[in-house]
Amino acid sequence: MNLLALPAFADNYIWMVHDDACAFVVDPGDAAPVMEALRSRGLRLVGILVTHHHADHVGGVDALKPLLAAGGGQVFGPARECIPGPFVPLAGGDEVELLGLRFRVIDVPGHTAGHIAYAQQGVAAEPLLFCGDTLFSAGCGRLFEGTPAQMAASLGALAALPDDTQVCCTHEYTLSNLRFAAAVEPANADIAAHTRQCQAQREAGEPTLPSTLAMERRINPFLRCHVPTVAQAARREGAANDEPVTVLAALREWKNRFR
């Protein structure tokens, strides 16, 4: 299998998985990069996975449907959100199989009310996680429709996946997030080292993604709300106590105004 990050808009990635003959894509906010990748590689589109309803994740779905129909494929998306139909509605515990890869659906409300993620199951050496705007490298999504408690539970569900899980989020926010992570934990050597690596990748014109869950547990403050230094930083920014949900809420508010 081949995993591609197709750039879209200013900082989106549309993920494509293909086997040199057929492909599926995740969160196609723009149809043009997908069409070009299919054309240049001679691929047939057989599936679209959608994580949530925001326009930069679904804006290209309608334009891709004729190609999808020609390939005999379907659109899959969150049952509790309004996305371009028709689509197969999914909720936590459901499964999807595409190109021989089996994905378990995880409910991850927080960024939006009905957001879902797709976690690959099975024997792949490097399992995939398509997490939309819930988990970013060194960050998490804004709470547009959900609560800190929901986001904490969602991130906890994703953090429980295997260490080698490839975190395929949908925005190139990594360096910005790492600057915030360094403000939260200035003595964290993993953050400093990963920042240097990601700076080199961006200077070379390469994406910083996918990350891994093992890396995220070391550098992502939103997965480290139980760590005393992170809780202390959150207290300085107004957290009332060291409870992980309270810490996450304070970190998210801090990140919203961080420059």
Secondary structure in CASP SS format (residue, H / E / C, confidence):
PFRMAT SS
TARGET T0000
AUTHOR 0000-0000-0000
METHOD secondary structure of the structure
MODEL  1
M C 1.00
N E 1.00
L E 1.00
L E 1.00
A E 1.00
L E 1.00
P E 1.00
A E 1.00
F C 1.00
A C 1.00
D C 1.00
N E 1.00
Y E 1.00
I E 1.00
W E 1.00
M E 1.00
V E 1.00
H E 1.00
D C 1.00
D C 1.00
A C 1.00
C E 1.00
A E 1.00
F E 1.00
V E 1.00
V E 1.00
D C 1.00
P C 1.00
G C 1.00
D C 1.00
A H 1.00
A H 1.00
P H 1.00
V H 1.00
M H 1.00
E H 1.00
A H 1.00
L H 1.00
R H 1.00
S H 1.00
R H 1.00
G C 1.00
L C 1.00
R E 1.00
L E 1.00
V E 1.00
G E 1.00
I E 1.00
L E 1.00
V C 1.00
T C 1.00
H C 1.00
H C 1.00
H C 1.00
A H 1.00
D H 1.00
H H 1.00
V H 1.00
G C 1.00
G C 1.00
V H 1.00
D H 1.00
A H 1.00
L H 1.00
K H 1.00
P H 1.00
L H 1.00
L H 1.00
A H 1.00
A H 1.00
G C 1.00
G C 1.00
G C 1.00
Q E 1.00
V E 1.00
F E 1.00
G E 1.00
P E 1.00
A C 1.00
R C 1.00
E C 1.00
C C 1.00
I C 1.00
P C 1.00
G C 1.00
P C 1.00
F C 1.00
V E 1.00
P E 1.00
L E 1.00
A C 1.00
G C 1.00
G C 1.00
D C 1.00
E E 1.00
V E 1.00
E E 1.00
L E 1.00
L C 1.00
G C 1.00
L E 1.00
R E 1.00
F E 1.00
R E 1.00
V E 1.00
I E 1.00
D E 1.00
V C 1.00
P C 1.00
G C 1.00
H C 1.00
T C 1.00
A C 1.00
G C 1.00
H C 1.00
I E 1.00
A E 1.00
Y E 1.00
A E 1.00
Q E 1.00
Q E 1.00
G C 1.00
V C 1.00
A C 1.00
A C 1.00
E C 1.00
P C 1.00
L E 1.00
L E 1.00
F E 1.00
C E 1.00
G E 1.00
D C 1.00
T C 1.00
L E 1.00
F E 1.00
S C 1.00
A C 1.00
G E 1.00
C E 1.00
G C 1.00
R C 1.00
L C 1.00
F C 1.00
E C 1.00
G C 1.00
T C 1.00
P H 1.00
A H 1.00
Q H 1.00
M H 1.00
A H 1.00
A H 1.00
S H 1.00
L H 1.00
G H 1.00
A H 1.00
L H 1.00
A H 1.00
A C 1.00
L C 1.00
P C 1.00
D C 1.00
D C 1.00
T C 1.00
Q E 1.00
V E 1.00
C E 1.00
C E 1.00
T C 1.00
H E 1.00
E C 1.00
Y C 1.00
T H 1.00
L H 1.00
S H 1.00
N H 1.00
L H 1.00
R H 1.00
F H 1.00
A H 1.00
A H 1.00
A H 1.00
V H 1.00
E C 1.00
P C 1.00
A C 1.00
N C 1.00
A H 1.00
D H 1.00
I H 1.00
A H 1.00
A H 1.00
H H 1.00
T H 1.00
R H 1.00
Q H 1.00
C H 1.00
Q H 1.00
A H 1.00
Q H 1.00
R H 1.00
E H 1.00
A C 1.00
G C 1.00
E C 1.00
P C 1.00
T C 1.00
L C 1.00
P C 1.00
S E 1.00
T E 1.00
L H 1.00
A H 1.00
M H 1.00
E H 1.00
R H 1.00
R H 1.00
I H 1.00
N C 1.00
P H 1.00
F H 1.00
L H 1.00
R C 1.00
C C 1.00
H C 1.00
V C 1.00
P H 1.00
T H 1.00
V H 1.00
A H 1.00
Q H 1.00
A H 1.00
A H 1.00
R H 1.00
R H 1.00
E C 1.00
G C 1.00
A C 1.00
A C 1.00
N C 1.00
D C 1.00
E C 1.00
P H 1.00
V H 1.00
T H 1.00
V H 1.00
L H 1.00
A H 1.00
A H 1.00
L H 1.00
R H 1.00
E H 1.00
W H 1.00
K H 1.00
N H 1.00
R H 1.00
F C 1.00
R C 1.00
END
